[in-house]
Amino acid sequence: MNSTNITPKPVVKVLGVYLDEHLRMNVHIQKTTQKAKVQAMALSTLRGLRPTAMRQLYMSTVVSKLDYAASVWFKVEEKGLQTHKALDAVQKIGCQAITGAFKTASRAILEAEAGLLPTALRLKRRVVQNAINLYTLPGSHPWWNVRKKVRTNITRFKSPLIQTICCFGQVINGTDNQPLETI
């Protein structure tokens, strides 16, 4: 480019998402959980705030960082991955900051007390909402040209969007095959 050699890099950041050469998203998840963990720990240093204010701070700072571009990297079909464990660890730190509980408290109980959804469920809802938003686009939108070319019978290397369409196709398309209302 302009007589300058550009060497390939193993990881590149595009619109806030770290992409590696195999599109595994491990680097992105690792970097975002590190940043979110620092933010959650910083929240735990705040004193004198009500739990509702702490929850609002947690949702606006930590959760927004964790959930950014979830429709690109979160795999709906896979459960119990290392990804979920890293995200759950950040969620536990945030729940402890909200409730002021001890470190030995269970994450599930902390989530219930803090009024937060479990991480996997929250991300799944976000990905499904994104898919529904795509399906409610007008018929002239370029998404529909792309959608016609997408094969859902792929067995290997499914993108998160294809996984969502396969898992929640009946929910998105409707049970009576009526198209969703165009907004």
PyMOL commands that set and color helices and strands:
alter all, ss='L'
color gray80, all
select helices_A, chain A and resi 26-44+51-66+70-73+82-99+107-114+119-135+142-149+160-167+169-173
alter helices_A, ss='H'
color red, helices_A
select strands_A, chain A and resi 11-14+17-20
alter strands_A, ss='S'
color yellow, strands_A
deselect
rebuild
show_as cartoon
